[in-house]
Amino acid sequence: MYYNCFIMAMKNSPMILMVKTNIQKFMRQKCVTIRELALRTGLTEVAIRNWFSAANYSPSLANIEKVCAALEIQPFELFCDIGDDAIPLTEEKKTLLEKYDNLTPKQKAAIMTMIDSYLE
């Protein structure tokens, strides 16, 4: 509830505008239309369109979570200034990074050498 009040107070803030922009970027990257997003989230097309066209509409936290699940992204990705070349963090990549973080520096170097050899 606190977060929803925060969102309401910041409707036209740069952060909320960034969230809306990033939702659109991820939709483009994943070739998801507003209609598809509505079906995946259980939201109405009108509600989603209003986020992008009406200055006084912003997604609630619950709706941000639905959008993230539908687009297979993490919520923090909507609050960051991402470029068009950003790489979405899938569950597979997240698992890989978590395992990589538990390796020793020597093991990490060996993994990087192995990856480099596959890319040659």
Secondary structure, 3 states (H helix, E strand, C coil): CHHHHHHHHCCCCHHHHHHHHHHHHHHHHCCCCHHHHHHHHCCCHHHHHHHHHCCCCCCCHHHHHHHHHHHCCCHHHHHCCCCCCCCCCCHHHHHHHHHHHCCCHHHHHHHHHHHHHHHC
